[in-house]
Amino acid sequence: MATDGNCSLEFFPPKSSAGLDKLLKKTLPALSALNPEYCSVTYGAGGATRDTTVDTVTAILELGYDVAPHLSFGSDDHAVVESLIRGYRDKGVSRLVALRGDLPSGVGSEQPLLHASELVTFIRQTTGDHFDIAVAAYPEIHPEAPGYERDIHFLKEKLNAGANAAVTQYFYNVESYFYFVDRCMSAGITQPIHPGIMPITNFASLQRFSAACGAEIPRWITARMADFADDRESAYAFGIEVVAQLCATLMESGAPPIHFYTMNQAEPVCTIARQLGLVKGGNGYAGDPALHQSVA
């Protein structure tokens, strides 16, 4: 189902058969109304979800969607990664998301992590131009980066190695994205930089995750969420409003199609999409409160 779609969607591989069943039979059908260009599937630290990632990719592919598996070297050797790459190619996968990744917990820090640019080079050496490759970008700069311009330099290295596009870490300050894109263009980057957007559903969890990954939550959003500490419904509605306005600004500016971090939930993204006019009306699943509940 390769298409020039409205957006792209990211999922994590469910831990249970019930979670996979919900993803395939409810979440994906609901989100299909957005006409996604492709669906990506994450890959745990050091390949921690290798088998479930492959299984999820295969299941989504069999439903006719274009799928982009995430891939990193992590603690794996080149032979393991090469086997994955060739296996995906043989299944008919035509996209990959190449990441540096992280080492799994318990693995000594003395083991070096191979950069995403090295993975992109390896993919091109292994399978030529078969895959459309996306890499990660950080409008608010990677937490381990030595500086702003150096981080853009690292992004350019990944793209020069053969990546076709970049997808950003999520952000809520739209000016950080615009400024980042301007600086990338000044550095000679011509590939599209797709804005990554995370719906705000569980604010406490978002705060913890953002602190770990370096994504900034503007103070005004935190302050407003404090007003809704005992009102989950109003907090949810406010989060949807904030993200919908952010997406509208990006679309009006001519940004490339948005990449939604769905967290395997359909309802938040569907609600945002309806407000943006990306999908008209409802369907058999959008609006179902059960879709706002995560099943692992």
ZAMARGU-4260 file (C-alpha; in steps of 0.2 Angstrom, whole numbers, plus 5000, padded with zeros to 4 digits):
<rodrens>
0) 5000/5000/5000 | 5014/5012/4995 | 5006/5030/4994 | 5010/5048/4995 | 5000/5049/5011
5) 4995/5062/5023 | 5007/5056/5037 | 5017/5042/5044 | 5013/5032/5059 | 5025/5024/5072
10) 5020/5008/5083 | 5030/4998/5095 | 5029/4979/5094 | 5016/4973/5106 | 5022/4961/5120
15) 5006/4950/5120 | 4995/4942/5107 | 4981/4952/5113 | 4991/4968/5110 | 4995/4963/5093
20) 4977/4958/5089 | 4971/4975/5095 | 4984/4984/5084 | 4980/4974/5068 | 4961/4973/5070
25) 4957/4990/5078 | 4971/5002/5079 | 4977/5001/5061 | 4960/5000/5053 | 4955/5016/5063
30) 4971/5025/5058 | 4970/5020/5040 | 4957/5034/5037 | 4972/5046/5038 | 4980/5038/5022
35) 4997/5035/5030 | 5012/5034/5018 | 5020/5020/5029 | 5020/5013/5047 | 5036/5011/5056
40) 5039/4998/5070 | 5052/5002/5084 | 5066/4991/5089 | 5071/4989/5107 | 5088/4993/5114
45) 5102/4982/5107 | 5088/4972/5098 | 5079/4968/5114 | 5062/4967/5104 | 5070/4959/5088
50) 5059/4944/5086 | 5043/4954/5091 | 5048/4968/5079 | 5050/4956/5065 | 5033/4948/5069
55) 5024/4964/5070 | 5032/4971/5054 | 5027/4954/5045 | 5009/4955/5051 | 5007/4974/5046
60) 5015/4970/5029 | 5003/4956/5026 | 4988/4968/5028 | 4995/4978/5014 | 5003/4992/5023
65) 5020/4999/5018 | 5031/4996/5033 | 5048/5003/5039 | 5056/4993/5053 | 5068/5002/5065
70) 5085/4995/5065 | 5101/4998/5075 | 5118/4989/5078 | 5116/4990/5097 | 5125/4975/5104
75) 5123/4965/5088 | 5137/4960/5076 | 5136/4964/5057 | 5131/4946/5053 | 5115/4948/5063
80) 5111/4965/5056 | 5114/4959/5038 | 5103/4944/5041 | 5089/4956/5046 | 5091/4967/5032
85) 5091/4953/5019 | 5076/4945/5028 | 5066/4961/5027 | 5071/4964/5008 | 5065/4946/5005
90) 5048/4949/5013 | 5045/4964/5002 | 5050/4978/5014 | 5056/4993/5005 | 5059/5005/5020
95) 5070/5006/5035 | 5073/5018/5049 | 5092/5017/5054 | 5096/5022/5071 | 5112/5022/5083
100) 5101/5014/5096 | 5106/5010/5114 | 5114/4996/5123 | 5102/4985/5133 | 5103/4986/5152
105) 5116/4976/5159 | 5128/4978/5144 | 5144/4986/5149 | 5147/5004/5144 | 5164/4999/5137
110) 5156/4992/5122 | 5156/5005/5108 | 5140/5010/5100 | 5141/5011/5081 | 5134/5027/5073
115) 5118/5028/5063 | 5129/5034/5048 | 5139/5018/5049 | 5122/5008/5048 | 5116/5018/5033
120) 5133/5014/5024 | 5131/4996/5029 | 5113/4995/5022 | 5119/5003/5006 | 5134/4991/5004
125) 5123/4976/5008 | 5107/4980/4997 | 5111/4995/4987 | 5097/5006/4983 | 5083/4994/4988
130) 5078/5003/5004 | 5071/5020/5007 | 5081/5025/5023 | 5075/5037/5036 | 5086/5043/5051
135) 5083/5052/5067 | 5085/5071/5069 | 5084/5082/5085 | 5077/5100/5083 | 5081/5103/5102
140) 5098/5093/5099 | 5102/5076/5105 | 5106/5076/5124 | 5123/5069/5121 | 5128/5081/5107
145) 5143/5092/5110 | 5134/5107/5102 | 5121/5113/5090 | 5131/5114/5074 | 5140/5098/5078
150) 5123/5089/5080 | 5118/5095/5063 | 5135/5089/5056 | 5131/5072/5062 | 5114/5072/5054
155) 5122/5078/5038 | 5134/5063/5039 | 5119/5051/5040 | 5111/5059/5025 | 5127/5059/5015
160) 5129/5041/5019 | 5114/5037/5009 | 5098/5041/5020 | 5083/5048/5010 | 5075/5058/5024
165) 5075/5062/5043 | 5061/5061/5056 | 5063/5072/5071 | 5061/5068/5089 | 5045/5075/5096
170) 5044/5093/5101 | 5031/5105/5107 | 5040/5122/5103 | 5037/5124/5084 | 5050/5137/5083
175) 5063/5125/5087 | 5059/5115/5072 | 5058/5129/5060 | 5075/5136/5066 | 5083/5118/5065
180) 5077/5116/5047 | 5084/5133/5043 | 5101/5129/5050 | 5101/5112/5041 | 5097/5120/5025
185) 5112/5132/5028 | 5123/5117/5031 | 5118/5110/5014 | 5105/5097/5019 | 5092/5095/5005
190) 5083/5080/5011 | 5066/5082/5019 | 5065/5083/5038 | 5048/5076/5044 | 5042/5083/5060
195) 5039/5070/5073 | 5023/5073/5084 | 5018/5064/5100 | 5000/5067/5106 | 4999/5072/5124
200) 4988/5058/5133 | 4997/5054/5149 | 5006/5070/5155 | 5015/5062/5170 | 5022/5048/5158
205) 5027/5061/5145 | 5036/5071/5158 | 5047/5056/5163 | 5050/5051/5145 | 5055/5069/5140
210) 5067/5071/5154 | 5076/5055/5148 | 5076/5059/5130 | 5080/5078/5130 | 5063/5084/5123
215) 5057/5100/5131 | 5040/5103/5137 | 5036/5121/5137 | 5033/5128/5154 | 5016/5135/5150
220) 5010/5118/5145 | 5016/5111/5162 | 5007/5125/5171 | 4991/5122/5162 | 4991/5104/5165
225) 4994/5107/5183 | 4976/5116/5183 | 4969/5099/5177 | 4978/5088/5190 | 4961/5081/5195
230) 4952/5082/5179 | 4958/5069/5167 | 4945/5073/5153 | 4950/5091/5153 | 4968/5087/5153
235) 4966/5075/5138 | 4956/5088/5128 | 4969/5102/5132 | 4983/5090/5126 | 4974/5086/5110
240) 4971/5105/5107 | 4989/5109/5109 | 4995/5096/5097 | 4982/5099/5084 | 4987/5118/5084
245) 5005/5113/5083 | 5002/5101/5068 | 4991/5115/5060 | 5005/5127/5061 | 5017/5114/5053
250) 5005/5110/5039 | 5002/5129/5035 | 5021/5132/5034 | 5023/5118/5021 | 5032/5106/5032
255) 5034/5088/5025 | 5021/5076/5031 | 5020/5073/5050 | 5026/5057/5058 | 5015/5053/5072
260) 5021/5043/5088 | 5005/5034/5091 | 5010/5024/5106 | 4999/5011/5099 | 4983/5021/5102
265) 4971/5026/5088 | 4960/5039/5096 | 4972/5053/5100 | 4979/5053/5082 | 4962/5051/5074
270) 4955/5066/5084 | 4969/5077/5080 | 4968/5072/5061 | 4949/5076/5061 | 4953/5093/5068
275) 4966/5096/5055 | 4954/5090/5041 | 4966/5075/5037 | 4951/5063/5038 | 4932/5068/5037
280) 4920/5062/5049 | 4922/5046/5059 | 4923/5027/5056 | 4920/5011/5065 | 4934/5013/5077
285) 4938/5032/5079 | 4929/5038/5094 | 4929/5022/5103 | 4936/5025/5121 | 4944/5008/5121
290) 4956/5015/5108 | 4963/5027/5121 | 4969/5012/5131 | 4986/5004/5128 | 4987/4985/5127
295) 5004/4978/5127
</rodrens>
